[in-house]
Amino acid sequence: MAAEKPRRTTVADVARLAGVSAMTVSNVLNAPHRVAPPTVQTVRAAIEELGYIPNHAARALSSGRSQVIGLPLYFDDETDGDSENPGLGGFLHGLLGGLVKAAAVSGYGVHVATPTDGATEIALYEKLIAARQVDAIVVLETMPHDERIEFLSRRRFPFVAFGRTAAEHRQCWVDVDNEASMAGIAAHLRSTGRERAVYLGTDSPLPWVHQRQDGFVREFPATVARSFGSLEAVATYVEDVEPPDVFVADNDAFAVVAMRTLQRRGITVGRDVAVTGFNDFPFASMLDTPLTTARIPLQDIAKCLFERALREISGEPDEPGRLVTAPLVVRASA
């Protein structure tokens, strides 16, 4: 006699174990933002205990959706393999990992794509939309008047932005509260008795560059602000300038260059001169003098991005964007 085939775990099984309705389980899978967080945790625990695996093909067929969100990554000739920002790869890896994890809980996948040589990011959007490969697109590093956001808005295609959108567009964005986070670094430095700061900023039009500088200078008025287009330029400046009480960099790479240059000058970082960064890339804690910095919570940001993407896919009303604070991590450099 043939062995009886094991019965597939169903939504009803998950609902019974969790003590909720099948509709609640469906909402947890497809629109967790509609469900109270404790209930989401209970349902997800039941899903894990039962080993429930959603039937993605059936769901996609019945809903007309791909159950995939798109993450286009565009590198131009100046930023591809960016040696000026060696932490960029870790940043994107952390964001992608968090996005994949958040999407998987709701039975979604993440499609990473990049334009072919000579093509624009918008051309890639056209391709993804025409092929119905994704239900929504994640847009990275938005600008105040971003042509990518304008294109997606005209097409009425669901999107979510990492970075703020202009007032005339949907506010479906998540962003780091750069001003408040950098102000937190300033408050810490003042509490340790530092009075004179040199701010090492990135020479770029990206909004976060100016937000971070504004946040620091507002809380630490005795600041000399400088902008740099390369790591070499930072090293040259720090080599020649009279040391202040603290060098404050708007990214960890600039901070590390400042630390190494000071050390070559025989200056003890953390005792003679403090140094701080921003991002908390993996190498920050492994330096001879570990770096004080602000940690961008990529897992939290990724989860927020996915939940906002689901709202857009469902056609729900617009609501304000979400700011996420990067907490201060105090180490020996400051």
N, C-alpha and C positions, 0 to 999 in steps of 0.2 A: 504493500500500500504506500502510495506516494506521501511524502511529508506535507503537512498542510502549510501553505505559503503564509508567511507572517503578514498580519494585517498592517497596512500603512497607517501611521499616526495621523490624525486629522485635526483640524481646527477645533472641532467639538471636544476632542480629548484634552487639548490644551485648555480650553475654556472650563471644563469640569475640574481639572486639577487646580487651576488658578482661582476658581470660584467667581468667574465673570461670564459675560455673554460672548457668543461667537463673534458678534459685531465688535465688541471691545478688543478681542484678539486681532480681528482684521484691522482695526484702527491702529493698534500697536505696530502691526507689520507695515501698514501703508501710510499712516499719518500719526506718528507718535505724539506730535505736538498737540493733538486734540485730547489726549488722555493725561490724567493726573500722573505725575512722576512716580508715586508709590505703586500705582496700578501697573505702570509700564514695567517697573522692576519685577513685580509679581508675575506678570505674564511672561517676561523674558526668562525668568527663572524656571517657569513651567516648560517653556519651549526647550531650554537646555536640558532639563531633567528627562523629558520624553524623547529628546533627539529629533524634534519635529523639523522637517525640511519642507519649506513651501514649494508648491508646484509652480515654478516660475513660468514655465511655458504656457500652462493653462491660464495663469493670471494675466500674462501679456496678451494672450489671444482674446480673452474676454474683455479686457480693458482697452485694447488698442494701443497699449504702451509697451515700450521696450524693456522697462524695468532697469534702465541704465541711465546714469548721468554722465555727461561728458566733461573732461578736464583737459582743455587744449593748452599745450605748453608751446610758447613761441620764443625761439632764441634767434636774435639777429646776429650779424657778423661781429658785433661788438661785445655781446654778452654770452655767446656760445662758448662753454667751457671757461667761464669767467674766472681768471686767475686773480682778479682784483677783489673778488668776494668768495674766498674758498669755503665759506660756510653755506653758500647758496644751495649746494646739493643736499646738505643735511636738512636745510629748511624745507625744501620741496619734498624730500623723502618723508619727513615727519608729517607734513600736511597731507600728502597722498596716503600714507599709512592710516592716519586718523580718519580720512574720508572713506577709505575702503572699509574700515572697521564699522563706522557708523552706518554706511549703506548696507553692509551685509546683514546687519540685525533686522533690517526691514525688507530683506530679500532683493536688494538692489545691487547692481554692479557699477563699477567705475571704468569708463573708457578713456584712456589717456591717448591723446593724438597730437601730432605736431604737423605744421604745414610742410609740404614738399618744397624743395629749393625754388625760390622765386615767388612762391605763393604767399598771400597775406593770411593773417589769423582770421579775418572776416571770410575769406574764401573757404577756409576750413569749416567755419560755422555753416556756410551755405551747403557744403557737402554733407555735413552731419545731419542737418535739418532735412535736406532733400531725400537722403537715404533712410530717414526715420530711425537713425541708429541710437538716438538718445532722447530722453524726455525733458531734460533741462541741461543747461551749460553753466559751468562754474567759470567766472571771469576773474582773473588775478590782476592785482596791482592797477586798480582803476584810477583814471585821471578825472579832474572835475568835469570836463566835457569830453567824454570818452566815446570815440566813434563806434567802438564795439557795443557799448550799451545802447547807443542811439540806433544801431542796426537791429539789435535784438528787440528793442522796444517797437520799432516800426514793424517788424515781422510778428510781433505779439508772441514771441517764443519764450517759454519759461527760462529764467536765468537767476543766478544768485551771484553776488559779487563779493570778493575779498578786497575790501576797499570801498569807500563811500561813493554813492552815485549822486548826480546832480538833482536839485530839488524838483525839476520837471519830470523826472523818471520815478519808477517804483523804487521804494526804499528797501529793497530786498538785499541788504548787504550786512556783512559782518566785518568789523575792523578792530584793530588794536587801538586802545585809547592811548595813543602815543604821548599826548600832552600830559595826561595825569600820571602815566608811568614814568616819564622822564622827570616830572616834578617830584615824584617819590624819591628818585635818585638824588635830586638837589636837596631835599629835606634831610636825607640821611647824611649827606656830606656836611651840611651846615651843623648837624647835631654832633659831628665828630670834630668840629672846630676848624674846618677848612673855610678859608675866606676868599681866596683868589683862584679862579678857574679859567682854564683855556678849553674851549669847546672845539672838538675836531669833527666837523660835519662833512657829509657827503655832498659833492658838487653835482646836484641832480634836481630836476624839476618834480620828482615824485613827491606827492603830498606828505608822506610820512617823514621825509627829511625835514621839512619846515615845521611840522607839528612837534617833533621831538625837540628841535632847537627852541621853539617858542615856549614849550613847557618848562624846559630847564632854565632859560634866561628869566622867565617870569618869577621863578622861585629863588634864583641865585643871580641877582643883578650885577654883581662884581665879576662879570664874565667877558672874556675876550673870545669872540667867535671867529673861526676860520673855516674855510671850505676847501676840500681837496678832491682831485680827480683820480688819484692813484695812491697805492701803498707807499711807493717811493717818495712821493711828495710829502706824505705824513712824516716819514722817517727824516727827510731833509729838514723839515720845520722843527721837529722835536730835537734834533741834533744841535740846532743853533740857538733856540730860544732860551731865555732865562726861565728856569723851571718855576711854574706856579705852585700852588698848594695841591692842585689836582688837574689832571687831564681827563676830560669827559668826552668819550667818543660815542657817536650815534650808531656804531656797529662794533661787534667784537673784533673784526679784523683790524680796524684802525687802532683799537685799544691794545691789541697784542703787539703791533708794530711800535706803538709808543712805549710800551713796557720794555721791549728789547732794546730800543734806542737809549732809553734812560739807563738800563743796566750796563750798556757799553760805555756810558759816560761815568760809571761808577756811582750812580744814584740808586739808592735802595727803594724799590717800589713798595708802597704800603707804609713805610716809615717816613722817608724824606718827601716823597711825592705820591699821592694816591692816583689810581687810574681806574676808570669804570668803562664798561661797554654797554651793549644792548643786543639782545637776542638769546644769549646763553646757548651758543653752539656747543657741540660735544667737547671740543678741545678746551673750553673755558675753565673747566674744573680740573684739568690735567696739567696745567702749566706749573712751573716751579713755584711761582707765586700765583695761586688760583685767582681768577678774575671776578671781581664784583660786577654784576650785570643785571639786566632785567630779563626774565625768562618769558618768552612768548609762548602761551599755552596752546600749542598747536592742536592737541587732541580736543580741547574744548572748542576751539575755533572751527575745526573740521566738523564736529557734531552740530554746531550751530548752523554752519553752511548747509549741511545736508537737510536739517529740519526746515530751514527756510526754503530750500529747493523743493521739498515736498509741498509746502504751502503754495508755491508758485505753480507746480504741476496740477494741484487740486483746484486752482483758480480762486483761492481765498482772498479776502480783502487785504489791501496793502496795510502795513503797519510800520512803525519806526524801525530804523536799522539798529543793530546791536553792537555796542562797544564792549570790548573785553580788555581788562587791565592786565598788563604784564607785571607780575610780582617781582619785587626786588630780591635778589639772591646775594647776600653779603658774604664775601670771601676776603682773603688776606690782602688783596690789592687795594682795598679801601675799607 
